[in-house]
Amino acid sequence: IDAGLRKYQSIRSDKINDLYFDENEFNATGYRLMGAGKMNDAIEIFKLNVKLFPESFNVYDSLAEAYMKSGDNDSAIQNYKKSLELNPENNNAREKLKSLENK
């Protein structure tokens, strides 16, 4: 994943090619990694998605889910709160926060 992230940074900084990267594509990649049990790699992809799309509530929600599944509840709570801040109607984040904060 580290090599892939370095290559992505290289491609992204190449203004001549000006390639398009989509939030949903990164999210799908993160979820595929989670499904394969590669939680640390998934977290890195979701963190990149947060960096690229900081105004999207969904990227924080996905990162929070990965943190929660990896056992890092403090980071999960932080990211679910950010997701709710960006979208107060995000019921998934609200429910997950209730569950995490009651542990």
ABEGO torsion letter per residue (X at the ends): XAAAAAAAAAAAABAAAGBBBBAAAAAAAAAAAAAAGBAAAAAAAAAAAAAABAABAAAAAAAAAAAAAAGBAAAAAAAAAAAAAABAABAAAAAAAAAAAAX
